[in-house]
Amino acid sequence: MKPRRLGLRARFIVFVLAGVGAVTGAMTWANYYQARESALAASQERLSSLVRLRAAQLSRRVSQVAQKPTDLAATLEAAPPADESELLRLLRSHLAAPPPVVYGMAAAYAPYAFQPDRQRFSPYVYRSAGGLKAKNLDSLQYNYPQAEWYLAPTTLKRAVWSEPYFDEGGADAVMTTVSVPFFKAGRVQGVATADLVLDSLQKDVAALTIGREGWAFLLSKKGTFLAAPQPDWLLKESIFSLAQKTARPELRLLGQRMTGGEAGVLRLSAWRGNRPVWLAFAPVEGTGWSFGAVAPESEIMAPVVQLTRRQVLYAGVGLAALVLVVLLLVIGLTRPLKRLTASVERLAGGDLSSQVEGIPPGDEVGDLAANFNQMVGRLRHYVAELTKTTAAKERMEGELELARQIQQSILPRAYPAFPEHGEFDLLGRTIPARQVGGDFYDYFLPAPGRLGLLIGDVSGKGIPAALFMTVARTLIRNAASHHLDPAEVLAEANRQLLPDNDLCMFVTVVYGVYEPANGALTYASAGHPAPLLRRAAGQVSQLPRPRGMALGVRERLGLEVGRVNLETGDSLLLYTDGLNEGANAKNEMFGLARTREWLDEAEMASAPEMLASLLASLRRFTGDTEQSDDLTLLWLRRTR
């Protein structure tokens, strides 16, 4: 044993002060943490309340505008105008009423609805320097029944706000249009519209101050900036384009929540700089827009930092006073502490039965000895519990590995998949981000002369996603045995999923039916990326993505069907977002462009070799970055 450089008294002083310093530091940190959490909670509530209030104010402003075409539609339904002049008087009277931010109003009739001998008729009254003027929107160059502002309300049969636009040559201002359908005997007769000028709204939002350095913004229902502190963002940038330019996926997720009509408060690592910020957002009811406010975290935490500095100063003064007290007490403590030190050394050597004996109770040293003995007992109990916990953890890891093996076993792995069918080369592969995942693929023969191709991605990861995946795959396979149309298959599976989906999970799916005899492929997409196609001559393209929402969201998915014909030598790649969203250490995504580049340059080989080549290309790009999402691939090539 090496000789000690300090005596027992000196060591006792050092140890006590070190322990007290550690406790003081822990308390200071705890106070800082509690103050920080309280400050963040209060700031989040204030920010959220401000955003909800401003969103409600904006909603009231635009609802006043929406009331004008609503009243006009009600008038057109209750008392249809006898002729064009009476209709123009109605439009002028409604436009002249407040609020003045409405630039113009129109009554766009369905074909032959206004007069039996007149195909289209849409008078439009608008404000000008010389007063109210009128014109007809219909012309050879502008077929208004095909415009979004007409199609959307007549299809949905409800009021719809258009995506904002710059009205060049008219108002020469940023505007948005609210369209309200009107009916006769239950049939749509046309839409009543009002054009809202957004200049004053943009100025109000841009002028709103959030603390000293915060700012506010307004998004359209597609994520385009309607109001922002940077003028070059207006109508030219969306939150999704900023996310792509700055390589910040959290902005894309924020945009999805805001355009989805959600409200909330969250922290961003950086936006418009390198400092973390807190952001609150809320929907502007009735428009599909979303209002957001941003406050720098440094501004929120400034009072907490000042409080912590004062606490550190007080702790330093207290420690200095403690040095003197300990120095006076140490002389009477040295003898019993030698016995305590011996017991500690035995405990340090691994003797969990070590006990301090010969120190009478009644003072601090006696209490310390008693506490030491209690500590040894608790330590023995802790070691025993730790042994049990370690064993339980090992059992759990074993069960997760078994779950992974079971999940992999239900997916087709044999190659070739159908030896009796030499018309195509087919193989799938899935790599979960955890032991089990929510991605899946499948291929089967739903009917003679038909090959079913299936790939899907369940929301979330881990065991819940794996269980939901199993149910979804089973339901789709069952539906495929009753229907040949891919859209009907997915619709039937969705109807089976909805009743018991208490966790509100969803799954994106591409399901196709391939006919090996003639190369025809019919497919439907439930919110899933469309497959990539490489022709035998080398051309690479992405198949058109039919409309359709993810399974498990709502009853009506609006599913459509796409069709394509595969010639001999053509190849098809189906994938989940774990491929194009695979990121490297710089947070850059592999992306669809790199996938198409690989597909363009790869030399055709067997399905296992093609999948291995694509995975190797992905691994070279991501390097040592941990896989963050499940990855699934499905390769099909027509061989003859």
ZILIN-V755220 format. One line per field, one symbol per residue. ss: DSSP state (H for helix, E for strand, C for the rest). phi: phi as a letter, one per 30 degrees, with the letter a starting at -180 (. if undefined). psi: psi as a letter, one per 40 degrees, with the letter a starting at -180 (. if undefined). A space follows every 50 residues. Layout:
ss=???
phi=???
psi=???
//
This chain:
ss=CCCCCCCHHHHHHHHHHHHHHHHHHHHHHHHHHHHHHHHHHHHHHHHHHH HHHHHHHHHHHHHHHHHHHHHHHHHHHHCCCCCHHHHHHHHHHHHHCCCC CEEEEEEEECCCCCECCECCEEEEEEEECCEEEEEECCCCCCCHHHCHHH HHHHHHCCCEECCCEECCCCCCCEEEEEEEEEEECCEEEEEEEEEEECHH HHHHHHHCCECCCEEEEEECCCCEEEECCCHHHCCCCEHHHHHHHHCCHH HHHHHHHHHCCCCEEEEECCCCCCCCEEEEEEEECCCCEEEEEEEEHHHH HHHHHHHHHHHHHHHHHHHHHHHHHHHHHHHHHHHHHHHHHHHHHHHHCC CCCCCCCCCCCCCHHHHHHHHHHHHHHHHHHHHHHHHHHHHHHHHHHHHH HHHHHHHHHCCCCCCCCCCCCCCEEEEEEEECCCCCCCEEEEEECCCCCC EEEEEEEECCCHHHHHHHHHHHHHHHHHHHCCCCCHHHHHHHHHHHHHCC CCCCCCEEEEEEEEECCCCEEEEEEEECCCCEEECCCCCEEECCCCCCCC ECCCCCCCCCCEEEECCCCCEEEEECHHHHCCECCCCCECHHHHHHHHHH HCCCCCHHHHHHHHHHHHHHHHCCCCCCCCEEEEEEEECC
phi=.ddddcdddddedddddddddddddddddddddddddddddddddddddd ddddddddddddddddddddddddddddbeddaddddddddddddddddd dddabbbcddeiddbecbdbabdbcbdbdcjdbbacddaddbcddcdddc ddddddhadbcddeacddicdhadbbcccbdbbbhicdclbcbbccdced ddddddddccidbdababcddcjddcbadcedddicbbdddddddchbdd ddddddddddidblbbccdaahkccdbcbcbadceibidbcbbbbddddd deddddddddddddddddddddedddddddddcddddddddddddddddj ddcdbdbicddjbddddddddddddddddddddddddddddddddddddd ddddddddddcdbdbddbedcddbcbababbddcebbcdababacdaeib bdcbbabddibidedddddddddddddddddcbcdeddddddddddddec dddhdbbcbcbbcccedbidbcbbbciceddcccdddjdcacdecddlcd djcadccidbccbaccdejdbbccacddddcdccddidceiddddddddd cdddbdedddddddddddddddicdddcbdbbbbcbbdca
psi=hiihdiiddddddddddddddddddddddddddddddddddddddddddd ddddddddddddddddddddddddddddghidadddddddddddddiiie ehdiiighiiheddhdehdihgihhiiideahiiihdhidehgdeeided dddddefihhhihiihghecefihiihhhhiiihfeiheaihihhhhedd ddddddehhgadeiiiihiieeeihdhiehdedhediidddddddefgdd ddddddddeeeiiahihidihfaeiiihhiiiihhedeihhiihhhdddd edddddddddddddddddddddddddddeddeedddddddddddddddee geehihiehiieaddddddddddddddddddddddddddddddddddddd dddddddddeiheihidgdegeeihhiiiihidadiaeiiiihigdiheh hhhhiihihaiaddddddddddddddddddedidhdddddddddddddde gdefiihiihhihhhddeehhhiihgeiiiihhhideehhihihhiihii iedidhefhihiiihhiheiihhiiieeceehiadefiididdddddddd eihhaiddddddddddddddddbehhheiihhihhhhhd.
//
